[in-house]
């Protein structure tokens, strides 16, 4: 009888805690990620115009994105560093009237290739430096 009472009380407390959690405890939206090409960066207006492909439909879209003070940058320092044709990967929230970015990554234009000999030489150099 005592165990059944404890189980019912625990269950009731669990249900009440979920029902009365503040709304902010649940995420409102999940950011969307797109990979595209910079058409134009507008540092003065904190906006970025990007062309990207929607894989599901095969449709190309030209979209303006708002850059907020909370937007994170990777591999560049400020919006003015982005040039026409740069490849970017960005996360954004679909806000109206202009989607708002949360994070922008500048993708390298050129792939850097290493031969097996170069990699082996670098590893040997690291290994010999660590012994000193």
N, C-alpha and C positions, 0 to 999 in steps of 0.2 A: 504494500500500500504506500509506504514511504517513497519507494523508488518511482512509482507511477506518479506520485504528486510532484516529485522533483523534475521528472521528465516533462510534465505538463507545464510547470512553472518556467522551465528553461525554454521550452518551445514558445510559450507566450511572450517571454522577454525577447527572444530572437525575432519574432514576428513584429512586435512593437518597435524594436530598434530599427528594423528595415523600413517600416511604415513612417517613422518620424525622423529619418535622417534628413538633414538639410539637402535641398535640391542641388546645391553646389558640390555635394559629395559625389555626384555622378557627372561624368564628362558630358558637356553639351554637344560638341561636335568632334569629329575626327578629321584631321587635316588631309587634304587631297594632294597627291604628288604628281607633277608633270615634268617631263623633260622636253626642253625646247631650245629655240634659237632666239637670241636677243635681236629685236628689231630696233628698239631705241630705249635708252635710259634717260629718265627725266629727274635728275637729282633735286632740282628746285621744287618740283611738285611731289617728290617722293613717290614716283610711279615708274613702272617698268613695263614696256610693251614686248610681248613674247609670242612667237609663232610655235605651235606644237600640234602634234598629231594625236587624235583620239583613236587608239588602236581598235576599239570595238566597232567603230563605224568607218574608219579609214578617212575621216574628215579632218582637214587642217583648220585650225582655229587661230585667229589673232586676238589675243586677250591682253587687256591692260590690268596690271596688278598694283595694288597700293603697298608701299613699303612703310611699315610703322617703325617707331623707335625701338620696338621689341624684336624686330626681325633680326635673325642671326645670319652672319655671312661666313662662308668657308672659302678659302683660297683667294680672297680679295678683301680689301679694307672698307671701301665705301661704294655706294651706288655709281658714282661717277667713273669708277674703274672699269665698269662693264662697257664693252664696245659692241657695235653692230656685228652680228654674226657669231658672237660668243655663245657657246653651248652652256646651258644652265639646267640644273635640276632644282625645282622649288616646291616647297610645301606651302599650301594656302588654305584658308577658310573661305567658303563660298558666301561671302557677305555681299549685300546689295548697297549701292549700285556697283561697287568695284571690289572684287575679291582681295582679301588681305593676306599677304605672305607672312609666314612664320620663320622660314629658313630658306636660304638660297646658297647653292653650291655651284661654283664655277668649275666646269668640267675641262680637263686639259684638251687643247686642240690637237696635239700630237701624242701618239702613243710612243712610249720610250721602250725600246726593245734591248734586251741584254742577251749576249751569247752565253752558253754554258761555261765557257772559259772565263768570261768576265765575272760571272757569279761565283765560280769556284775560286778565282783569284781574290775577290773581295772577301769571301769567307775565310780564306787562309790568312789574309792580312788582319782581319778582325781577331782571328784565333791567336796569331803571333803577337798582336798588340796586347791581348788580355793576359799573356804569360809574363809580360814585362812588369 
